[in-house]
């Protein structure tokens, strides 16, 4: 099996990431990786309350690093492993303009 993560930046730009299901991070490891990347890239909470949901972190990290970083084989693989593991889903669509994560 495999997991797929599609990251949409605009109508003309989408990054498709594929990771083997056996490589998907555990929930705790995925959350830790996303937390580290969220801080490293200076991401800000999307909500006025300051609460940051896992979906928010997935969106914010993708938006902060951009399509070039996600196309990097090592970073793209890590992102896909973490996003899939954090939500326990085999197919994710991260839509930056719509600020949505669907599965």
Secondary structure, DSSP 8 states (H G I E B T S, - for coil): -EEEEEEEEETTEEEEEEEEGGG---HHHHHHHHHHHHHHTT---SSTT----HHHHHHHHHHHHHHHHHHSHHHHHHHHHHHHHHHT-SEEEEETTTTEEE-
